[in-house]
């Protein structure tokens, strides 16, 4: 198993995200994610960075959400993100905003 496949497993197992979800978040196709998982292809550098950030977000969420709840958090609008969803921000490359919110949730800080 490749390192990238292990990251995808964490995203699936801890975050309840399917290949189609990952593809949607990263602006690629599910078939491409499948090829990454099989070690037949590698993402572009910027896409790989976003994938690593997504894995980090999911790992953090798994400390207080079950996989299905983590998936819902990613795709649901959040009041603390001005009604935007983490998925929307991830697609736009605004991962830092999502990381800030996850950090606030972890620390019990709600501004």
JOTA-V13803 format. One record per backbone hydrogen bond with DSSP energy under -1.0 kcal/mol. NH is the residue of the N-H (numbers start at 0). CO is the residue of the C=O. E is the energy in kcal/mol with one decimal. If there is no record, write none. Layout:
BEGIN
<<NH/CO/E> <NH/CO/E>>
END
This chain:
BEGIN
<<5/1/-2.0> <6/2/-1.8> <7/3/-2.3> <8/4/-2.1> <9/5/-2.0> <10/6/-2.2> <11/7/-2.2> <12/8/-3.7> <13/9/-2.7> <15/11/-1.3> <16/10/-1.5> <21/17/-2.4> <22/18/-2.8> <23/19/-2.3> <24/20/-2.6> <25/21/-2.2> <27/22/-2.6> <32/28/-1.8> <33/29/-2.3> <34/30/-2.0> <35/31/-2.2> <36/32/-2.4> <37/33/-1.7> <38/35/-1.2> <39/34/-2.3> <40/34/-1.0> <47/43/-2.9> <48/44/-2.3> <49/45/-1.9> <50/46/-2.3> <51/47/-2.5> <52/48/-2.2> <53/49/-2.5> <54/50/-2.4> <55/51/-2.0> <56/52/-2.6> <57/53/-2.7> <58/54/-2.5> <59/55/-2.3> <60/56/-2.6> <61/57/-2.0> <62/59/-1.3> <63/60/-1.8> <64/60/-1.9> <69/65/-2.6> <70/66/-2.3> <71/67/-1.9> <72/68/-2.4> <73/69/-2.2> <74/70/-1.7> <75/71/-1.8> <77/83/-2.5> <80/77/-1.5> <81/78/-1.7> <82/77/-2.0> <83/80/-1.3> <86/73/-2.6> <88/84/-1.9> <89/85/-2.7> <90/86/-2.6> <91/87/-1.5> <92/89/-1.3> <93/88/-2.7> <98/94/-2.7> <99/95/-2.3> <100/96/-1.9> <101/97/-2.7> <102/98/-2.5> <103/99/-2.2> <104/100/-2.6> <105/101/-2.6> <106/102/-2.2> <108/103/-2.7>>
END
